[in-house]
Amino acid sequence: MSDKVLQKNDLDRLLDRLRSEYQMYAPARQGPSVVWKKADQAKELLWEFSNTDMSPKSFFFPQTECLMHFKNDTRDSQGMVMQEEQALEQKQALLGIRPCDAKAFVVLDRVFCRDETSCDPYWQDKREKTLLIGLACKDPCPTCFCTAVHCGPHNREGLDMLMIDLGEQVLLKGITPKGEEILSDFPEADKEQTEQAREQKEQAERSIASSPAMDNIESRKVLELYESGMWDRMPETCINCGICTFYCPVCHCFDIQDENQGDYGQRIRNWDTCMSWLFTQHTSGHNPRGTKKDRVRQRFMHKFKYMPIKLAGALGCVGCGRCTQKCPVNIDVREVINQMNQEAAVE
Amino acid sequence: MKEMAEQIRTRARELLSQGRVDCVIGYRKGSVPMQEQPFIAYTPEEADQLTWSVFCTSNLANFLIKRPGKKAVVAQGCISRSIVGLIKENQVNREDVYILGVHSPGMVDAGKVRDRFPDRVLHQVYLEGEDLVVKGRDFTERVPHKEVKRNNCYTCTHRNAVIYDEFIGEKGQETGGGNIDKVAAPWDRLEPGQRWEKFTSNFKDCIRCYACRNVCPLCYCDVCFVDEHNPQWCGKGQEETDIYTFHILRAFHCAGRCTDCGACESACPVGIKMRALTSKLEFDVRQNYDYSPGLDMESIPPLSNYKKDDPEIN
């Protein structure tokens, strides 16, 4: 389908079309932060922002999510009752999601829904009911490196449609059949506008200053990389907090807890973090990742070595730079990648 | 500031090459604006990476704990007070630490700087004279350093290291100018309901990353109470009660020990003001026990001690 275009002040035509079917969400300013909020009017949409503070992964994978309620009342004739949670009632649309965050969903689909026998119904339900409308990046941050990790400022993977901000107008690219259908009768973009969008893409890609190379990481054996000397020094000043994992759009580890009061309770799952010693603590007292070095190494090996092996090349990183921006002790993922890659080159 | 950094490097090189210490714990230039990186130099060559600036917001005393060998550490007032506390609490041996005392210029609150440029991405920030020079892709602006310091730096009572083996550079003005007692004062003007409102709204954005705890040199417990599971004192989810339990209990564990270094607030990714609680606890400790933590090696921390005439506090 050819590209479509709408005047920015006419963009409610798109939102009107979505409103009846979807609960819409979009990035919004809240004090110094940019957060995801319910949106209703096109005038509420933000155009000048780098990205939301937190990634949108919580739409499908909330920090705390109830998996079921249970009752274990022995006096009750029903005995033990486990009650499933309600599925998401209304479809939702995320307007203005950045391409890197959408790409993260594609990676996570492969983790949560690898095949029919291991499909996570909680992720799948919300994911299938959500329309993703991307907003291409005009001005990538100094910490962005999406182009180095199979992504880019106009990357389309995972999106139903992509918006490109041309100033007065918005260029709309339909990507999935669903996205194309919504846009089908909007006015077509002229050659000049399409050209402007293409130039903007190239300009945005050029302005990404960091491009850590990863070619050697791929060819290096797992154990060689695992035993590399870099892991002795690099984690020294890590404080093992959970910021990098919680802000990461791809990190997806969780912990399941039963919270009960008397005979009633709920089973919840919470974001967990491999930075915590508790993450791998065994009941026996043994901890296979007992040191800070073990834990920091795990995070980066998982993203750049184990995941590509298990998921046919998919990386556990989309280059959004949140971990680097937020780390209180300035552990910079690009520097870690460089070290992982460099040492491979030397040997 | 550049001279200070050079002097730190020079002394670090000497201490390492003379074998007087095994490592020097300091900061090196960070890779993102307004963020220096805690760094441990083991060789004279590595010491060349050390720096000193208005962006040194971590508490380096944290890296002394459980680290074997003899360590030199760069310490301004609050950090040196943390070291005193750790020595008194038997976490650090005085003989194993060589303190390079410094004067704090007042560290920058990166959030305050970013708040001034809400729609713009900052590429570089550095101190020039009395101002921070803030650069983006197509702009350069100046922000007075004195307007964007961390809140704890305005009410600092000891900007010079209180304990040191040698002092680097000149001693400077001792206080930040503000009145530390006033930080806690708002609590006393509030009714219980209003206090609860202030308390809960202060912590409502917490994501439980525990950066505040992990960056704090007071939090050295092998197992924090929130990580215990038998009994489990605190739920693990985003339930408000569990978030509030964590923060209020952590604050109480810091009473009479917090040196107001501000590392917790600098580390917090969502901008929570932990000092709202710790300032009140430290105020009460000053009022009731006439004690401020980390100022000398002799006095006994009041909450480590019991006296028959300890005041009853309501």
Interface residues (C-beta under 8 A of the other chain):
Chain A: R29 G31 P32 S33 E48 F49 S50 D53 M54 Q63 T64 D139 C141 P142 T143 S207 E236 T237 I239 N240 C241 G242 I243 F246 Y247 D255 Q257 E259 I268 N270 T273 S276 W277 L278 T324 Q325 K326 P328 V329 N330 I331 D332 R334 E335
Chain B: G30 S31 V32 Q35 E36 Q37 P38 F39 I40 T57 S58 N62 F63 G111 R114 D115 P118 D119 V121 H123 R137 I207 R208 C209 Y210 A211 R213 N214 V215 D227 G235 K236 G237 Q238 E239 A263 S266 A267 P269 V270 G271
